[in-house]
Amino acid sequence: MVRRAQPGAVETPEQKDFILRYRPWVGRQAFGHFHGCLLGGAVGDALGWPIEFSSLETIRSVYGAEGITAPVANTRGRVEISDDTQMALFTAEGLLHGHVEWCAGRKDAITRQAHRAYLRWLHAQGEELPEGSRDYLIGGHLLRYPEMFAVRAPGGTCITALKSGRVGTMEERINDSKGCGTVMRVAPVGLFAASPELLSTLAEDESNETAFRLGCEISAITHGHPTGWLAGGYLALLISRAIMGDSLDKATAVADAELLRWPEHEECVTAIRKAWRIYGETGNTPGPEAIARIGEGWVAEEALAIALYCALCYRDHFEKAVLLSVNHGGDSDSTGAITGNIMGALLGDRAIPREWTKGLELEGCIGKMAGRLFVGP
């Protein structure tokens, strides 16, 4: 009746809600960009893992003046990933397990399920679980993958925090660590916050706050220093905005604005501004010397800033950005993983050299988890 009188008019509350929620953009909400983010992180991790504890001089003496230029297979022909990729995938598992409860209003559901997922990773690393937590091993399909049981220099802070039996929060800080074990594992949070299913229920500003807060909360499970979890929140929002269609400049501007709303943001802000300043000075001639001016990447804000610098230098070239991010005398696998996450989200999986994924551990698992994050649990 309404439409007979006024064609195109809204007739039902559901139609009104759809119109209010409708967005004229699709951005990069496609499987290829979800997959690119996770696969890119794993490729960057695999590139940096063999040289993680090497000085730049050692890297050049072993691999040549340009440093490492392609993933290195082990004696079995497999390209190894490290704890960075393992923990990122367990983050994704926690998000998927907690999604339904979280959407129903249980706002602690995701951090609770992420913590349980991390306990499954702890078990896979051969560590003793806290008392009363063995039931959490049930239902975690990632434990089916033998590569999750490989011990690849796992972060001491993560191990100690998880073995304590406590669940760190931003209010009840579990320690004073700001190691990069936060930011190297949170990219799936950004994908979750930008998934078509979740965005259909959130306004744009709500989505931004959700990505940042969840990134912080999941980081705070193991790392208690605000800089550590704020870096995690920043990356989660940057990834989310990239998936929603922002340019790198726009995504960082949105993340900057959100970061400034949070207390104790000074160290993160300083590191990010340094990355931009050094990019302005060296963007035409990037190299490890410029990265050294930012830091080594062992702490969260430095790892984030190094990855941002590398992405800025090579905005349209996955290969060059990731190679820049690993060839330095610092935490090469983490800076490689974070850069790969950013570039993969922006450019999609087609930008990743196919030869770099041959023999890559957990490649099939990565594809499955990307698909589940894209379509929902």
C-alpha positions in Angstrom: 0.0 0.0 0.0 2.8 2.4 1.0 4.7 1.7 -2.2 1.6 2.2 -4.4 1.3 5.7 -2.9 5.0 6.4 -2.9 7.1 3.9 -5.0 10.4 2.9 -3.3 9.2 3.9 0.2 10.3 1.8 3.2 7.5 -0.5 4.4 9.1 -2.6 7.3 11.5 -2.0 10.2 13.8 -4.6 8.6 14.0 -2.5 5.4 14.6 0.6 7.4 17.4 -1.0 9.3 19.0 -2.3 6.0 18.9 1.2 4.6 20.5 2.7 7.7 23.2 0.0 7.7 23.8 0.0 3.9 27.2 1.1 2.7 27.9 2.0 -0.9 31.4 0.5 -0.8 32.6 -3.0 -0.7 36.3 -2.2 -0.2 38.5 -5.2 -0.1 36.0 -7.5 1.5 36.9 -10.4 -0.6 38.5 -13.8 0.2 41.6 -12.9 -1.6 42.4 -10.0 0.8 41.5 -12.0 3.9 43.7 -14.8 2.6 46.4 -12.3 1.5 46.6 -10.9 5.0 47.2 -14.3 6.7 49.3 -15.8 3.9 51.3 -12.6 3.6 52.0 -12.8 7.4 53.2 -16.4 7.1 55.4 -15.7 4.1 57.0 -12.7 5.9 57.5 -14.8 9.0 59.1 -17.6 7.0 61.4 -15.2 5.3 62.6 -13.7 8.6 62.7 -16.8 10.7 66.1 -18.1 9.4 67.8 -14.8 10.1 65.9 -13.7 13.3 68.9 -13.7 15.5 71.5 -12.7 13.0 73.3 -9.3 12.6 73.0 -7.5 9.3 76.7 -8.3 8.7 76.0 -12.0 9.1 73.0 -11.9 6.9 75.0 -10.3 4.1 77.9 -12.7 4.5 75.6 -15.7 4.2 73.0 -14.5 1.6 74.9 -11.8 -0.3 74.8 -8.0 -0.3 71.0 -7.8 -0.7 70.4 -10.2 2.1 67.9 -13.0 2.0 65.8 -12.7 -1.2 63.5 -15.7 -1.0 62.2 -18.3 1.5 64.7 -21.0 2.5 63.5 -24.6 2.6 64.8 -27.0 5.2 66.3 -30.4 4.4 62.8 -31.8 3.9 61.9 -29.2 1.4 59.6 -27.4 3.8 59.6 -23.6 4.4 59.3 -23.2 8.1 57.1 -20.7 9.9 57.7 -19.7 13.5 55.6 -19.1 16.6 54.3 -15.8 15.0 52.2 -17.7 12.5 51.2 -20.3 15.0 49.9 -17.8 17.4 48.1 -15.7 14.7 46.2 -18.8 13.7 45.3 -19.6 17.3 44.1 -16.0 17.6 41.8 -16.7 14.6 40.6 -19.9 16.3 39.7 -18.0 19.4 37.8 -15.3 17.5 35.8 -18.0 15.7 35.0 -19.9 18.8 33.9 -16.8 20.7 32.0 -15.1 17.9 28.5 -16.3 18.5 28.6 -15.6 22.3 30.2 -12.2 21.7 27.5 -11.1 19.2 24.9 -12.2 21.8 26.3 -9.7 24.3 29.0 -11.7 26.1 31.7 -9.2 25.6 34.3 -11.3 27.4 33.7 -14.3 25.1 36.4 -13.6 22.6 39.2 -12.9 25.0 38.1 -16.0 27.0 38.2 -18.1 23.9 41.4 -16.6 22.7 43.1 -17.4 26.0 41.9 -21.0 25.7 43.2 -21.1 22.1 46.6 -19.9 23.4 46.6 -22.6 26.0 46.2 -25.1 23.2 49.3 -23.5 21.6 51.1 -23.8 24.9 50.3 -27.5 25.0 51.6 -27.9 21.5 54.9 -26.3 22.5 55.4 -29.1 25.1 54.7 -26.9 28.1 52.7 -28.0 31.2 49.2 -26.5 31.2 47.9 -24.7 34.3 45.8 -26.8 36.6 42.2 -27.3 35.5 42.7 -26.3 31.9 43.2 -29.6 30.1 39.5 -29.5 29.0 40.4 -26.6 26.8 42.3 -29.0 24.5 39.0 -30.4 23.3 37.5 -28.8 20.2 40.6 -27.1 18.9 41.1 -28.3 15.4 44.5 -26.6 15.0 46.1 -29.3 17.1 45.6 -31.6 14.2 48.4 -29.9 12.4 51.9 -31.3 13.3 53.5 -27.9 12.4 51.8 -26.5 15.5 54.0 -28.7 17.6 57.2 -27.4 16.2 59.1 -25.3 18.7 60.4 -22.2 16.9 61.8 -19.9 19.6 58.5 -19.1 21.2 58.3 -15.8 23.1 59.2 -16.2 26.8 56.6 -13.6 27.9 53.8 -15.5 26.2 54.9 -18.8 27.7 55.3 -17.5 31.2 52.0 -15.6 31.1 50.0 -18.6 29.8 51.6 -21.0 32.3 50.6 -18.7 35.2 47.0 -19.7 34.8 46.0 -16.0 34.9 44.3 -14.1 32.1 45.7 -10.7 31.7 43.5 -7.7 31.0 44.0 -4.0 30.5 42.7 -3.4 34.0 44.5 -6.3 35.7 47.9 -6.3 34.0 49.7 -9.6 34.0 53.2 -8.2 33.7 55.0 -5.1 32.4 56.1 -6.5 29.1 55.6 -4.7 25.8 57.3 -7.3 23.6 56.2 -7.7 20.0 54.4 -10.9 20.9 51.3 -8.8 20.9 51.4 -7.2 17.5 52.7 -10.2 15.6 49.5 -12.2 16.4 46.6 -9.8 16.1 46.0 -9.4 12.3 43.1 -11.9 12.5 41.3 -9.4 14.8 41.3 -6.8 12.0 39.9 -9.4 9.6 37.2 -10.4 12.1 36.2 -6.7 12.6 35.9 -6.1 8.9 34.1 -9.3 8.0 30.9 -8.9 6.0 28.9 -10.6 8.7 30.1 -8.3 11.5 30.0 -5.1 9.5 26.3 -5.9 8.7 25.6 -5.3 12.4 27.9 -2.4 13.2 28.1 1.2 12.2 31.5 2.3 10.8 32.6 4.1 14.0 31.6 1.1 16.1 33.6 -1.2 13.8 36.7 1.0 14.3 36.3 0.9 18.1 35.7 -2.8 18.0 38.8 -3.6 16.0 41.0 -1.5 18.2 39.6 -2.6 21.6 39.7 -6.3 20.7 43.2 -6.0 19.5 44.2 -4.4 22.8 42.2 -7.0 24.9 43.7 -10.0 23.1 47.2 -8.5 23.4 46.7 -7.8 27.1 46.1 -11.6 27.8 49.9 -12.0 27.8 51.5 -8.6 27.8 50.7 -6.0 30.5 52.4 -2.9 29.3 50.0 -0.4 27.6 52.4 0.2 24.7 52.4 -3.5 24.0 48.6 -3.8 23.8 48.1 -0.4 22.2 50.4 -1.5 19.3 48.2 -4.6 18.9 45.0 -2.5 18.8 46.6 -0.1 16.3 47.5 -2.9 13.9 44.1 -4.6 14.2 42.4 -1.3 13.3 44.8 -0.7 10.4 44.1 -4.1 9.0 40.4 -3.6 9.4 40.4 -0.3 7.6 42.6 -1.7 4.8 40.0 -4.5 4.3 37.2 -1.9 4.3 38.9 -0.2 1.4 41.1 2.6 2.8 44.4 3.5 1.3 47.4 3.0 3.6 47.5 6.7 4.4 43.8 6.8 5.3 44.0 3.6 7.3 46.9 4.9 9.4 45.1 8.3 9.9 42.0 6.4 11.3 44.2 4.3 13.5 46.2 7.4 14.7 43.0 9.1 15.7 41.8 6.1 17.7 45.1 5.6 19.3 45.2 9.2 20.6 41.9 8.6 22.4 43.6 6.0 24.7 45.6 6.8 27.8 49.4 6.0 27.8 49.7 6.2 24.1 52.8 8.3 24.0 55.4 5.6 23.1 53.3 4.2 20.3 52.6 7.6 18.9 56.3 8.5 19.0 57.3 5.3 17.2 54.7 5.8 14.5 55.7 9.4 13.9 59.3 8.3 13.7 58.4 5.8 11.0 56.7 8.6 9.0 59.6 11.0 9.5 62.2 8.5 8.4 60.1 7.5 5.5 60.0 11.2 4.5 63.8 11.3 4.7 64.7 8.0 3.1 61.6 6.8 1.2 63.4 7.0 -2.1 66.4 5.1 -0.8 65.0 2.7 1.8 67.3 0.1 3.5 68.4 -1.5 6.7 70.2 1.6 7.9 66.9 3.4 7.9 65.2 0.6 9.8 68.0 0.7 12.4 67.0 4.3 13.1 63.5 3.1 14.0 64.7 0.2 16.2 65.2 -3.6 16.1 61.6 -4.7 16.5 61.9 -6.7 19.7 59.3 -4.4 21.4 55.8 -3.9 20.1 55.9 -0.3 19.0 59.2 -0.7 17.1 58.0 -3.8 15.3 54.8 -1.9 14.3 56.8 1.1 13.2 59.2 -0.9 11.1 56.4 -2.7 9.4 54.6 0.6 8.7 57.8 2.1 7.3 58.3 -0.8 4.9 54.7 -0.7 3.7 55.0 3.0 3.1 58.2 2.6 1.1 56.7 0.0 -1.2 52.9 0.5 -1.1 52.2 -1.4 -4.3 54.9 -4.1 -4.1 54.5 -7.0 -1.7 57.8 -8.6 -2.4 60.0 -5.5 -2.0 58.2 -4.4 1.2 58.6 -7.7 2.9 62.2 -8.2 1.9 63.0 -4.7 3.3 61.2 -5.7 6.5 63.3 -8.8 7.2 66.8 -7.8 6.2 68.0 -6.0 9.3 69.7 -7.1 12.5 66.5 -7.3 14.7 63.4 -9.4 15.1 63.2 -10.2 11.4 60.4 -12.8 11.5 58.0 -10.6 13.5 58.6 -7.5 11.4 58.3 -9.6 8.3 55.0 -11.1 9.5 53.5 -7.8 10.4 54.5 -6.2 7.1 53.2 -9.3 5.2 49.9 -8.9 7.1 49.5 -5.2 6.0 50.6 -5.7 2.4 48.5 -8.8 2.0 45.4 -7.1 3.3 46.0 -4.1 0.9 47.1 -6.0 -2.2 45.5 -9.5 -1.8 46.9 -12.9 -2.2 47.7 -12.5 -5.9 50.4 -10.0 -5.0 52.3 -12.7 -3.1 54.9 -14.4 -5.3 53.6 -17.9 -6.0 57.1 -19.4 -5.7 57.3 -18.0 -2.1 54.4 -20.2 -1.0 55.8 -23.5 -2.4 56.4 -25.8 0.5 55.2 -23.3 3.1 54.1 -24.9 6.3 50.4 -24.6 7.2 49.5 -23.1 3.8 46.3 -25.2 3.7 45.4 -24.3 7.2 45.9 -20.6 6.5 43.5 -20.8 3.6 40.8 -22.5 5.6 41.1 -20.0 8.5 41.0 -17.1 6.1 37.8 -18.5 4.6 36.2 -19.0 8.0 37.0 -15.5 9.1 35.6 -14.2 5.8 32.3 -16.0 5.9 31.9 -16.4 9.7 32.1 -19.5 11.9 
